[in-house]
């Protein structure tokens, strides 16, 4: 810098010599005045080249810096601006002049206040990116803006909210990207609010999964994702889409807790659906598999695994719900029955559902017993193995002698006992036939014989 100042001094001296030797009307005097500069006294009197050619305060400032004070340090430009402003006190100043003044003076709070007043001239997208450039250049002041939020975060929030109103979901997603780079709590809170709105606006499972992936990326999957999955589940239920309702309820179950203490969410949902006939029928339809060749012993079936597969970032833990197991297995047996499969294929599984203690709705357990099993057993034939028949007899006895009467059967007791006795007789006869390969189910402990189960007078 010292060499620069020395060179400037030499240039000024040479220009002044030439200026003194040139005629007053010579055209070269204008350029010589630029190189020669002037004294502070002459500048204050308005006798400098800048005052001669400038038409506005801005031109005066630019010419003064370029022609009169080229060696002025940047930290002294504010002083020069004050002097120039004093030379143009009578000049009419509009908002654009004030903005230009704020830029030159590096008065950013004043600049932002002015640009906010004329959004048509300075749209939000321009100011947001302009402020971001200043931020990464280290030119943003540390002082807070309105409402205790830094100017940068304030503009990021405003611009993101503007994008969130766009009809295009990809544009709304861009708004989230802007908020991800905020630095303060208000920006983070705005991000969480917009993420909730982004999840709520998802129309398809793919869009919802995309939203949850963003939550996972921001480490918000378990704090926000569970609530949003549950909201989507409720929304799909209100639309009659029980498959989607169950799927997102299971996702919420994984995100809310992921341990056994939280699995009640699914069970309570299924209980509530079971109490509404239309919803329950829709749920059974959703759980009914397209394939009927998959073994009933395989649980969960492949289609259910695909429907309830955890989303990206969720704990890969299955949903442990006895009610869900009961309904899924019943739907599979029901599908086999409706496809005209032999009762010996699906009836044993229904018996196992009843006697295993799986927590199915009482109305459905009564329906399985009186509308699914007893009618086919009454027709005769070898349907159940001996142990399966004994297990079913034990279950009926437990229901009929339950002091709380939690399951009320409508079939007459005598008719029920007759069907049970017929079923057991057919099972025993079938297993005694040569070449019979009827599989047997391990008996329940403490069943005893039929007369002990059903009282005197009834024999197998």
N, C-alpha and C positions, 0 to 999 in steps of 0.2 A: 504493500500500500504506500509505503514511503516513496518508492520509485515512481509510482503512479502520480502522487501529488507533485513530485518534482517535475515530471514531464508536463503536467497540466500547467504548472507555473511557467515553464519555458514557453509553452504554446500561447498562454495569455500575454506574456511580455512581447513576443513576436507579433501577435495580432494587434496589440495596442500601438506598436511602432508603425505598422502599416496603416492602422486606422488614423493616426495623426498625420500621415503623409498623403492620404488619399483625399480627393475633393469631396465636399459635403454632399454633392448630388451623384456621386459615383455609385452604381448598383452593387458594387462589391462590399460596400460598407455594412450591409445587412448581415452578410455571412461573417465579416470581420468582428462585428459587435457580438455575435454568438461566441466566437473563440476568445474574444478579449474579456468577456464577463463585465461585471461592474461592482462598484463598492456597495456596502450595505446601505450607506446614506443615499446613494443614487437609487437603489432599489426601493427604499422606503418612500422616496419622492415620486416613484412611478416613472423613472427615466430609463428603465431597462428595456431590453429588446422584447421580453415576454409581455410586458404591459403594452408595448406598441402594437403587437400582432394578435394578442389573445382577445377572443370575443366573449368568452364565458369564464367563470371562476375555474372550471375544470381545465380548460385550455391554458389558463394562466398558471395553474399549478404544474401542468405537464411541461410547459415551455420553461417555467422557472427552474424546474429540476433538471431538464435536459440542456438548457442553454446557459442559465445563469449560475446554478449551483450543482454542476454534475458530480462534484466530489462530496456532496452532502451524504453522511451516513444514513442508513435506513432508520435508525432509531431517532433521528432528528427530523424525519419527514412530517411527523405530527406538528412540530413547531412551524415548519414551512407552511403547512396547510392552514394553521391559525393566522399566519401573516397574510396569506392569499385571501382568506375569508374576510379579513379586515379591509382588504382593498375592493371588495365587492359587496359591501353592506347594502347598497341600494338595488342590487340585482334580485329579481324575483326568483325564488327557490321553490321548486315543486318536489314531489315525493321521489322522483328519480334522482334529482340532485342530492337529496338527503341520503339516498341509498349509495350513490357514488361517493359521497362524503364519508359515509360509514365504512365503506370498503377501504378507502384510502387511509382513514384514521384507524382501521382495524378494530372498530368498535362493533364487535359481533352481536352483542345483545341488542344494540340499536338497529343493526342491519336486519336481524331476524324479526324484530318488531315491525319494521317497515315493510319487509317482504310479505309478512303475514297479512298486512292490511290491503294488499293488492294481489290476491291469489290468481287473478286472470293473467297478470304479467309474470308472476313467479309461481307456477303450479307446484303442487306438493312433490311430485316426482323429481323436479329439478332441484328444489331446496334440499330434499333428503339426500340426494347423491352429492350435491355441493358440500353439505355439512360433513358427509362421510369422507370426502377428499380432505377437507380441513382436519378431520379427526386423525386420519392416518398420516397426515403431514405434520402432526403435532401442533396444530394451530388453534385447536379448540380450547377455550378457557375452561378452567376447572369449576367455575362458578355454576351454580344450579340455575335452571330456567324456571318457568312458571310451575307451580304446584310441587316444587322440590325435585323435579326431574331434569336431568341434563338436557341441553338443547338437542343433542344427537339422539338420545333415546326418545325424546318427545316426538321428533320427526319420524323416527322409525315406527313408533306406535301409530301415529296418525296415518302414515302411508300404508302400513300393514292393514289397518282397519278399512282404508279405502279399497284396497285390493280384495279384502274379505267380502265385499259387497258385489263383486263381479259374478256374472252368471257362469263363467267358465271355472270349473273346479281347479284346473291347472294354475290359473291365475291366483285363486285363493290360496293355493299351496305356496306360491311365491311369497305371499305375505308372511307366512310362517317362517320362510327362510330368512327374511329380513330380521324378524324378531329374534331369531336364534343368535344373532350377533350383537344383541344389546348387552350392556354391561351392568345394569342396575336392577334392583328388585321390581320396580314398576314395569319394566319391560318384560321381565320374566313372568309376572302375574298376567300381563296382557297376552303373553304367549300361551299360557295355560288356558285362559278364557277362550282364545281363538281356536286352540286345539279341541276344546270341548265342542265348539260350534262346528268345527271341521268334521268331527266324528258324528255329530248329530245330523249333519247334512248328507251323510253317506247314503246313497240309494241302493247300492249293491254290496254284496259281501266282499267283492274285490276292493271297492272303495273304502269300506270299513277296515279291511286288512291293511291297506296302504296307510290309513290314518294311525293304526296301532303300531305299525312299523316306525312311524315318525316318533311316536311316544316312546318306543323302545330305544330308539337312537338317542333321545334326550333323557333317558333314564326316568321316564314318567309313566311307564307302562303299568306299574303296580299302584301308583297313587291316583291315576286318572282312568286308566284303561278298564278296570273292573267296573266302575260306575257307568262308563259309556257302553260297555258290552251289555250290562243289565238294562240300561235304557233302550238299547236297540232290541233286546229280547222282548221287552214290554211292548214296544212299538209294533214289532212283527206279530205279537200275539193279538193285539187289537185289530190287526189286518187279517187275522185268521190264518197266518202262516206259521203253523205249529212246529214244523221242522226247523225253520230259521229261529223261532223262539227258543227251542231247546238247545240248538247249537250255540247261540250267543249267551244263553244262561250258563251253559257248561264252561264257556270261555270266561265268563264273569266269575264263576266258581273257582277256576284256577287262579285268576288274578287277584281276587279278594283275599284268598288265604292259601289255597293249595294244600291244606292239611285236612285231616278228617273232621276237625271241628267246624269246617266251613261247608261240608258236603250237604248240610241240611238245606241249603239254598235250593238245590235241585229237587230234593224230596218234597219240600214245601210247595214248590212250583207244580210238581206233578200231582200232588194232592189237590191243589186248587183247580187244576185243569180237569181232574177226574170228577170233580163236583159239577161240572158243566158239560152236559151231554154233547153239544155241538163241538165244543173244543176238544173233548176227549176223543170223539170219532175222527176229528182231523188229525189229532196226535197219533192215533193208531195207524191211520193211513200213511203218515210220514214215517213211522217206524216199520211199516211193512216192507220187507226187502223185495227187490226185483228178482233176486235169485232164490230158488228153492232147493238147490242142490248142496248148499253148505250145511255141514253137520250141526245139529242143534247144540251139541256139547261144546262147540267152539263159541266162546263169548269173550269180547264182543264180536259180532259179525263184521265182515270187511266193510260193508256199506256204512255201518255205524261208526267204525273207526275213522273212516274218511270224513264223515259228517262232523265228528267231534274232535278232529285232529287239532292239537294246540297250534295257535298262531305263532309267528316268529317271536322269539324272546320269552314266551310263556313256559312255565315249568312243564316238562313232559310227564305229567302225572295223570292217570286215568281218573274218571269220575267214579267215585265209590258210592253208589246209591243203590240200595236194595230195591227201591221202587222202580228205578230205571231198568234194572235187571229184570224185574217182574214183567214190566210192560213190554220190553223188547222181546223177551222169550215168548210172551203170550202172542204178540203180533206175528212172530215167526210161525208159531203153531197154527194160528188162525189162517195165515197165508197157505200153509200146507193143507188145512182142512178145506178151504175154499177152492183149492186147485185139485180137489178130489183125490188127495193122497189117502191111503188106508189109515184108519184110526190108530192102528198099531205103530205108526210112524210118529204121530204127534201126541197121542193121549198120554204115554208114559212121561213125557216132558211136562205136561200140565199137572200130572199127579205130583211130580217132583217139586214143581212150583208151590203147590199147596202145602205139602208136608215139610218142605225145607225151611219154612219160616220166613221166606222172602216177603217183604212188606208191601203187598199189593193192596189196592183199595178194596174195602169190604164188599162193595157192590160188584166189583169185577170178580172177586173170589167166589161169590155166590153164583155169578153168571157162569164161571168156568165149571163149577161143580154141577149146577142144575141145568144148564143149557148146552154145555159142551160135552161133559163127561157122562153123566147119568143117562142121557138119551141114547148114546152109542153103546154104552154098556148094557142097556136094557134090550138092545137088539140081539144080544148074544154074540158068540164068537170069541176067539182067543185074541184079546187086545192087550191085556196087562199080564206081566209075569206074576207068579204067586206072591212074591215079596212086595211087588208094587200094589197088588190088590189089598194085601194086608195093611200096607201103609195108608192107602186111601180109606180103608175101613176105620183105622185108628184116627185119622183126621176128622172123619165125619162124627165119630164118637166124641172127640174133643169139642167140636162145634156144638153138638146137641147138648152137651152137659156143661157148657160154659156158663158159670153163674152170672156173668155180666151180659150174656146174650149179645155179644158184639157182632155176630153174624147170624141173621135170622133167615132160616131156610123156609122155602115155601112148599117143597115136596112133602107129602105125608111121610111120617116116620116109617110106617110099615112098608110102604112102597120102596122107600130108600133102602131099607134093610134087605128087601127081596132082591133088589138089583145088585147090592153088594154081595149077597150070598151067591147069586148066579155068576157074577164076575169071578169070584174066588173059585167056585166049582169048575168053571171053564178053564181057568188058569191051571188048576191042579191036573185036570184031565189032559190038557194040551202038553204039559211037561212030562206026563207019563207015557205019552205016545212014542213009539219007536221013531228014532231019527229026528226028534224034536230038538231044536237048538235055540229055544227061547231064552234070551238073556235074562238073568235075574238081577234085581237091584238089592243091595245089602239091606236087611230089615232094620227098621228103627228099633233101638234098644227098648226092651220092656213092653213089647206089643202084646205078647201072650196070644192065646187063640181067639177065634172069633166070638165064642160064647162069653168069654170074659170081657171082651170089648163091647159087645152089644147087649149083654144081659142074657138070662136064661131063655130058652125057647128058640134061639136062632143058631142054626148050625151051618158050618161051611159046606 
